[in-house]
């Protein structure tokens, strides 16, 4: 059973990109020993904005805190994509209704 779980985790791991000939993962998975400081500054600011919210935050609320023009959908969607990437990597949780919150 543990071998099967290990195989599933390995297949679900993101394929690293390449920067200057080196393999890198731009958004690392949240795991013990992986600090928030390893994230790019944009993602650190997003996490801080979600924490700052009085409860689960919508992408629009996060955008307002970050100074994104939330009235323009084309500017809000990339932010929503970053929020979803943080969810996929375990840094945030996505609640029903499109709200985001930090993990404990």
Helices and strands as residue ranges (DSSP letters): H 2-12, E 17-19, E 22-24, G 36-38, H 41-52, H 59-66, H 73-88, E 92-95, E 99-102
